[in-house]
């Protein structure tokens, strides 16, 4: 029988504690080579004390990652309104303080940084409350539900003099970092195409299926990674146009949101980004990139190269994120969180709080992603390429721009409602 995700994460964290001693110093080498200028006003003493808002999948990843990144930070509190969830997370990772109201946690004077792993619709208000109490913020993707909320989050954190850090782990994924390093060194010549895809059979937490909590479907959940990746990989050039097609093909019984999406971005300078996302892929997580240039090409599969091609009649414990079974052929991975980039990401954010590094993923990145999500959903709804910059009025969530477009075709669940 397959182990639950919580026990898997706990097991992976303990495995890393035993095997990552040599890798911990590599984090410093990777991120401090040219970014060690101290930021005025930041404390420079001791481990950064962290509070986590949330208690489900992403919160578990945060807690496990800080266990691995224990030289820079420690989680001292967790808050969740769901009865028992915060206590369970605290027990798994030895977190001393538990709250059912995150605002009570914010009153703890020793906590310096808060990670937000809550539903998207709560990000903006939580960030404002964190800023008001002088806490630095690490916010999970996507940054918020609307462009206006993203702008407000950037404003309130600036006014409070605290950091707003955008939790985009693909900026820290070792394979993808290596590909960018080679591209920046000229290995592939002039880059004309970057592609990122993420596919699995749907999210862990139930709220992701609810577009009023999430803001969209697979594009909102997964496409935010691809948008950020292409933008970052190419050096953050201006995005000139967005074209997107999407549909609800597999999970119409669970969501009104898109469960498949393909998005094409045109960048200043001529490069194209292609983003493919799916909640309809069986067999576990698939995450990969392609980079094509005038003088070369590279491919990176996040789960291959550190996986063991395996066949089992009986099955075994855990293979890879979102794999429903380990019977038959499977590809169990090792050091999974490290290969995703989560511990490196959290280490970097803690070092930013101490003024040891300049932030590599900020609220401004999240704002760019949100503007592209608007254009992508509008493109799917209108059936045309959207020129950037693009703005839309009276938007409560990005997917509304798909719903209101002439190309939108309600699935059966909508027709029956």
C-alpha positions as CSV (number, residue, x, y, z in Angstrom):
1,X,0.0,0.0,0.0
2,X,1.3,3.4,-0.9
3,X,2.3,5.6,2.0
4,X,0.5,8.9,2.6
5,X,2.2,12.1,1.4
6,X,2.9,13.3,4.9
7,X,4.9,10.3,5.9
8,X,6.7,10.4,2.5
9,X,7.8,14.0,3.0
10,X,8.9,13.3,6.6
11,X,10.9,10.3,5.3
12,X,12.5,12.4,2.5
13,X,13.4,15.1,5.0
14,X,15.1,12.6,7.3
15,X,16.9,11.0,4.4
16,X,18.2,14.5,3.4
17,X,19.4,15.2,6.9
18,X,21.6,12.1,6.6
19,X,22.8,12.7,3.0
20,X,22.9,16.5,2.4
21,X,25.7,17.6,4.7
22,X,28.0,18.0,1.7
23,X,25.3,19.7,-0.3
24,X,24.5,22.3,2.3
25,X,27.7,24.2,1.6
26,X,26.8,24.0,-2.1
27,X,23.8,26.1,-1.5
28,X,26.0,28.9,-0.4
29,X,28.3,28.5,-3.4
30,X,25.3,28.5,-5.8
31,X,23.6,31.6,-4.4
32,X,26.3,33.8,-2.8
33,X,28.9,34.1,-5.6
34,X,27.8,37.6,-6.7
35,X,25.0,38.4,-4.3
36,X,26.6,38.9,-0.9
37,X,26.1,42.6,-0.6
38,X,24.4,43.3,2.7
39,X,20.9,44.8,2.6
40,X,20.7,47.8,5.0
41,X,18.4,47.3,8.0
42,X,18.3,43.6,8.0
43,X,19.3,41.6,11.2
44,X,22.4,39.5,10.8
45,X,22.3,37.3,13.9
46,X,21.3,33.7,14.4
47,X,18.9,31.5,12.5
48,X,15.8,33.1,11.0
49,X,12.7,32.1,13.0
50,X,9.9,31.1,10.7
51,X,6.1,30.7,11.0
52,X,4.1,28.7,8.5
53,X,0.5,29.6,7.5
54,X,-1.1,26.4,6.3
55,X,-1.0,22.7,7.1
56,X,-1.5,20.8,3.9
57,X,0.8,19.7,1.0
58,X,2.7,23.0,0.4
59,X,3.0,23.7,4.1
60,X,4.4,20.2,4.6
61,X,7.0,20.9,1.8
62,X,8.0,24.1,3.5
63,X,8.4,22.4,6.9
64,X,10.4,19.5,5.4
65,X,12.6,22.0,3.4
66,X,13.5,24.0,6.5
67,X,14.5,20.8,8.2
68,X,17.0,20.4,5.4
69,X,18.0,24.0,5.4
70,X,18.4,24.0,9.2
71,X,21.7,25.9,9.3
72,X,19.9,29.1,8.1
73,X,16.4,29.0,9.5
74,X,14.1,27.1,11.9
75,X,10.3,26.8,11.9
76,X,9.0,27.8,15.4
77,X,5.3,28.0,14.7
78,X,2.5,26.9,12.4
79,X,-1.1,28.1,12.0
80,X,-4.1,26.5,10.4
81,X,-7.8,26.9,11.1
82,X,-8.5,23.3,10.3
83,X,-8.9,21.4,13.6
84,X,-5.9,19.2,14.3
85,X,-4.0,19.9,11.1
86,X,-1.6,22.4,12.6
87,X,-0.9,20.1,15.5
88,X,-0.3,17.2,13.2
89,X,2.2,19.2,11.1
90,X,3.9,20.4,14.3
91,X,4.2,16.9,15.6
92,X,5.7,15.6,12.3
93,X,8.5,18.2,12.3
94,X,9.0,19.1,15.9
95,X,7.5,22.6,15.6
96,X,7.0,24.0,19.1
97,X,4.1,26.4,18.7
98,X,0.7,25.8,17.2
99,X,-2.1,28.3,16.4
100,X,-5.6,28.0,14.9
101,X,-5.6,31.7,14.0
102,X,-2.6,33.0,12.0
103,X,-3.1,36.5,13.4
104,X,-2.2,35.2,16.8
105,X,1.0,33.7,15.4
106,X,1.9,37.1,14.0
107,X,1.9,38.6,17.5
108,X,4.9,36.4,18.3
109,X,7.8,38.9,18.4
110,X,10.6,36.5,17.7
111,X,9.1,35.3,14.4
112,X,10.8,37.1,11.5
113,X,9.6,35.4,8.4
114,X,6.2,33.9,7.4
115,X,5.6,31.5,4.6
116,X,2.1,31.5,3.2
117,X,0.9,28.1,2.0
118,X,-2.9,28.9,2.1
119,X,-5.6,29.2,-0.6
120,X,-4.8,31.8,-3.2
121,X,-7.8,34.0,-2.3
122,X,-6.2,34.6,1.2
123,X,-2.7,35.6,0.1
124,X,-3.3,39.4,-0.2
125,X,-4.9,39.9,3.2
126,X,-2.4,37.6,4.9
127,X,0.5,39.5,3.4
128,X,-1.0,42.8,4.5
129,X,-1.3,41.4,8.1
130,X,2.2,40.1,8.0
131,X,3.6,43.4,6.8
132,X,1.7,45.3,9.5
133,X,3.5,43.2,12.2
134,X,6.9,43.6,10.6
135,X,7.2,40.1,9.2
136,X,9.0,39.2,6.0
137,X,6.7,37.2,3.6
138,X,7.4,34.2,1.5
139,X,4.2,33.7,-0.6
140,X,3.4,30.6,-2.5
141,X,2.5,30.8,-6.2
142,X,0.4,32.3,-7.7
143,X,1.0,35.5,-5.8
144,X,-2.7,36.4,-5.5
145,X,-6.1,36.3,-7.3
146,X,-5.9,39.5,-9.2
147,X,-3.4,42.0,-10.6
148,X,-4.7,44.6,-8.1
149,X,-4.1,42.3,-5.2
150,X,-0.5,41.7,-6.4
151,X,0.1,45.4,-6.6
152,X,-1.3,45.9,-3.1
153,X,0.9,43.2,-1.7
154,X,4.0,44.8,-3.2
155,X,2.9,48.2,-1.9
156,X,2.2,47.2,1.7
157,X,5.4,45.3,2.1
158,X,7.5,48.2,0.7
159,X,5.7,50.6,3.0
160,X,6.5,48.3,5.9
161,X,10.1,47.8,4.9
162,X,9.8,44.0,4.7
163,X,10.6,41.6,1.9
164,X,8.0,40.0,-0.3
165,X,9.5,36.8,-1.7
166,X,7.8,34.8,-4.4
167,X,8.0,31.0,-3.8
168,X,8.9,29.9,-7.4
169,X,11.1,26.8,-6.9
170,X,11.9,26.4,-10.6
171,X,14.4,29.3,-10.1
172,X,16.3,27.0,-7.7
173,X,15.9,23.6,-9.4
174,X,19.4,22.3,-9.9
175,X,18.9,20.9,-13.4
176,X,17.2,24.0,-14.6
177,X,19.8,26.3,-12.9
178,X,22.5,24.4,-14.8
179,X,20.6,24.8,-18.1
180,X,20.4,28.6,-17.5
181,X,24.0,28.8,-16.5
182,X,25.0,27.1,-19.8
183,X,22.6,29.3,-21.8
184,X,24.0,32.5,-20.1
185,X,27.5,31.2,-21.0
186,X,26.5,31.1,-24.7
187,X,26.4,27.3,-25.0
188,X,23.2,27.4,-27.2
189,X,23.8,30.6,-29.1
190,X,20.8,32.9,-29.5
191,X,17.8,31.3,-27.7
192,X,14.7,31.2,-29.8
193,X,12.5,28.7,-27.9
194,X,12.1,27.7,-24.3
195,X,9.5,25.1,-23.3
196,X,8.3,24.0,-19.8
197,X,5.6,21.5,-19.0
198,X,4.2,20.2,-15.8
199,X,1.6,17.4,-15.8
200,X,-0.1,15.2,-13.2
201,X,-3.5,13.9,-12.3
202,X,-4.6,16.8,-10.1
203,X,-3.9,18.7,-7.0
204,X,-3.6,17.4,-3.4
205,X,-5.7,19.9,-1.6
206,X,-9.5,20.0,-2.4
207,X,-9.6,23.8,-2.6
208,X,-7.6,23.8,-5.8
209,X,-10.7,22.4,-7.6
210,X,-12.8,25.4,-6.6
211,X,-12.1,28.3,-8.9
212,X,-13.4,30.8,-6.3
213,X,-10.6,29.7,-4.0
214,X,-7.9,29.1,-6.6
215,X,-8.7,31.6,-9.3
216,X,-8.4,29.2,-12.2
217,X,-7.5,25.6,-13.1
218,X,-4.4,23.9,-14.2
219,X,-3.0,27.0,-15.9
220,X,-3.4,29.0,-12.6
221,X,-1.9,26.1,-10.6
222,X,0.8,24.9,-12.9
223,X,1.1,27.4,-15.7
224,X,2.3,30.1,-13.2
225,X,5.5,27.9,-13.0
226,X,6.0,27.8,-16.7
227,X,5.4,31.6,-17.2
228,X,7.8,32.5,-14.5
229,X,10.4,30.0,-15.7
230,X,10.4,31.2,-19.4
231,X,10.5,34.8,-18.2
232,X,13.4,34.1,-15.8
233,X,15.3,31.8,-18.1
234,X,15.4,34.4,-20.9
235,X,16.6,37.2,-18.5
236,X,13.2,38.8,-17.8
237,X,12.6,40.4,-21.2
238,X,9.3,42.2,-21.9
239,X,6.4,39.8,-22.9
240,X,4.9,41.0,-26.1
241,X,2.0,38.7,-26.7
242,X,0.1,35.7,-25.3
243,X,-1.9,33.0,-27.0
244,X,-3.6,30.2,-25.1
245,X,-6.0,27.2,-25.6
246,X,-7.5,25.3,-22.8
247,X,-10.4,23.0,-21.8
248,X,-11.9,20.8,-19.1
249,X,-11.5,17.2,-20.4
250,X,-11.0,14.9,-17.5
251,X,-12.2,16.4,-14.2
252,X,-15.5,18.0,-15.1
253,X,-17.1,16.3,-12.1
254,X,-14.7,18.1,-9.8
255,X,-14.1,21.5,-11.2
256,X,-15.2,24.3,-13.6
257,X,-11.6,25.1,-14.1
258,X,-9.4,24.1,-17.0
259,X,-7.6,20.8,-16.6
260,X,-5.5,21.1,-19.8
261,X,-3.8,24.2,-21.2
262,X,-1.2,25.2,-23.7
263,X,0.2,28.7,-23.7
264,X,2.5,30.5,-26.2
265,X,4.4,33.6,-25.1
266,X,6.3,35.9,-27.5
267,X,9.2,37.9,-25.9
268,X,11.0,41.0,-26.8
269,X,14.0,40.0,-28.9
270,X,12.1,37.2,-30.7
271,X,12.2,34.2,-28.4
272,X,9.1,32.1,-27.8
273,X,8.0,30.4,-24.6
274,X,5.7,27.3,-24.8
275,X,4.0,26.2,-21.6
276,X,2.0,22.9,-21.3
277,X,0.0,22.1,-18.2
278,X,-2.3,19.2,-17.3
279,X,-4.3,17.8,-14.4
280,X,-5.1,14.9,-16.6
281,X,-1.9,12.9,-16.8
282,X,-1.9,9.6,-15.0
283,X,1.1,7.9,-13.5
284,X,2.5,10.7,-11.3
285,X,4.3,14.0,-11.8
286,X,6.1,14.9,-15.1
287,X,8.1,18.1,-15.2
288,X,10.5,19.0,-18.0
289,X,12.1,21.8,-20.0
290,X,13.6,22.2,-23.5
291,X,15.9,25.0,-24.6
292,X,16.6,25.6,-28.3
293,X,19.1,28.0,-29.7
294,X,21.0,28.8,-32.9
295,X,24.0,26.8,-31.7
296,X,22.6,24.1,-29.4
297,X,19.8,22.5,-27.5
298,X,19.3,21.0,-24.1
299,X,16.6,18.9,-22.4
300,X,16.0,18.4,-18.7
301,X,13.5,16.0,-17.2
302,X,13.1,16.7,-13.5
303,X,12.4,13.1,-12.5
304,X,14.6,11.2,-14.9
305,X,18.3,10.9,-14.3
306,X,17.7,10.6,-10.5
307,X,15.1,7.8,-10.9
308,X,15.3,4.0,-10.8
309,X,13.4,2.4,-13.6
310,X,11.5,-0.3,-11.7
311,X,9.1,-3.1,-12.3
312,X,7.2,-4.6,-9.4
313,X,4.3,-7.1,-9.3
314,X,3.7,-6.3,-5.6
315,X,4.3,-2.6,-5.4
316,X,6.2,-0.8,-2.7
317,X,6.1,2.4,-0.6
318,X,6.6,5.7,-2.5
319,X,7.8,6.4,-6.1
320,X,7.2,10.0,-7.0
321,X,4.8,12.8,-6.3
322,X,1.2,12.0,-7.3
323,X,1.9,8.5,-8.5
324,X,-1.2,6.5,-7.5
325,X,0.4,3.0,-7.5
326,X,3.8,1.4,-7.6
327,X,2.7,-1.9,-9.2
328,X,4.0,-2.5,-12.7
329,X,6.5,-0.1,-14.1
330,X,7.4,3.0,-12.0
331,X,10.3,5.4,-11.6
332,X,11.0,6.0,-7.9
333,X,13.1,9.1,-7.3
334,X,15.4,10.0,-4.5
335,X,16.3,13.3,-2.9
336,X,13.0,14.6,-4.4
337,X,12.7,17.9,-2.5
338,X,16.3,18.7,-3.3
339,X,15.8,18.0,-7.0
340,X,12.7,20.2,-7.0
341,X,14.7,23.1,-5.5
342,X,12.6,23.7,-2.3
343,X,15.4,23.5,0.3
344,X,17.6,25.8,-1.8
345,X,14.7,28.2,-2.2
346,X,14.0,28.4,1.5
347,X,17.7,28.7,2.3
348,X,18.0,31.6,-0.1
349,X,15.0,33.4,1.4
350,X,16.4,33.0,4.9
351,X,19.7,34.4,3.7
352,X,17.8,37.4,2.1
353,X,16.3,38.2,5.5
354,X,19.8,38.2,7.0
355,X,21.0,40.5,4.2
356,X,23.4,37.9,2.9
357,X,21.8,37.7,-0.6
358,X,19.7,39.7,-2.9
359,X,16.2,38.3,-3.6
360,X,16.1,36.2,-6.8
361,X,12.3,35.7,-6.7
362,X,10.1,38.7,-5.7
363,X,6.6,40.0,-5.7
364,X,7.4,41.8,-8.9
365,X,7.9,38.4,-10.6
366,X,4.5,37.3,-9.2
367,X,2.9,40.4,-10.7
368,X,4.3,39.7,-14.1
369,X,3.0,36.2,-13.9
370,X,-0.5,37.4,-12.9
371,X,-0.6,39.8,-15.9
372,X,0.2,36.9,-18.2
373,X,-2.4,34.7,-16.6
374,X,-5.0,37.4,-17.3
375,X,-3.9,37.5,-21.0
376,X,-3.9,33.7,-21.3
377,X,-7.4,33.2,-19.9
378,X,-8.6,36.1,-22.1
379,X,-6.9,34.6,-25.1
380,X,-8.6,31.2,-24.5
381,X,-12.0,32.9,-24.1
382,X,-11.7,35.1,-27.2
383,X,-9.8,32.6,-29.4
384,X,-7.1,35.1,-30.4
385,X,-3.6,36.3,-29.5
386,X,-3.6,39.0,-26.8
387,X,-1.1,41.8,-27.2
388,X,0.8,42.9,-24.1
389,X,0.5,45.0,-22.0
390,X,-3.1,43.8,-21.3
391,X,-5.5,44.9,-18.7
392,X,-9.1,43.9,-17.8
393,X,-11.7,45.5,-15.6
394,X,-14.0,43.9,-13.0
395,X,-12.0,40.7,-12.7
396,X,-12.4,38.8,-9.5
397,X,-10.3,35.9,-10.7
398,X,-8.4,35.3,-13.9
399,X,-10.5,32.4,-15.1
400,X,-13.5,34.8,-15.4
401,X,-11.8,36.1,-18.6
402,X,-12.2,32.6,-20.1
403,X,-15.8,32.1,-18.8
404,X,-17.0,35.4,-20.3
405,X,-15.4,34.9,-23.7
406,X,-17.3,33.8,-26.9
407,X,-15.0,30.7,-27.3
408,X,-15.8,29.3,-23.8
409,X,-17.9,26.1,-23.9
410,X,-19.4,25.1,-20.6
411,X,-18.8,21.4,-19.7
412,X,-21.7,19.2,-18.7
413,X,-21.5,20.1,-15.0
414,X,-22.1,23.8,-15.9
415,X,-25.0,22.9,-18.1
416,X,-26.7,21.0,-15.4
417,X,-26.3,23.7,-12.8
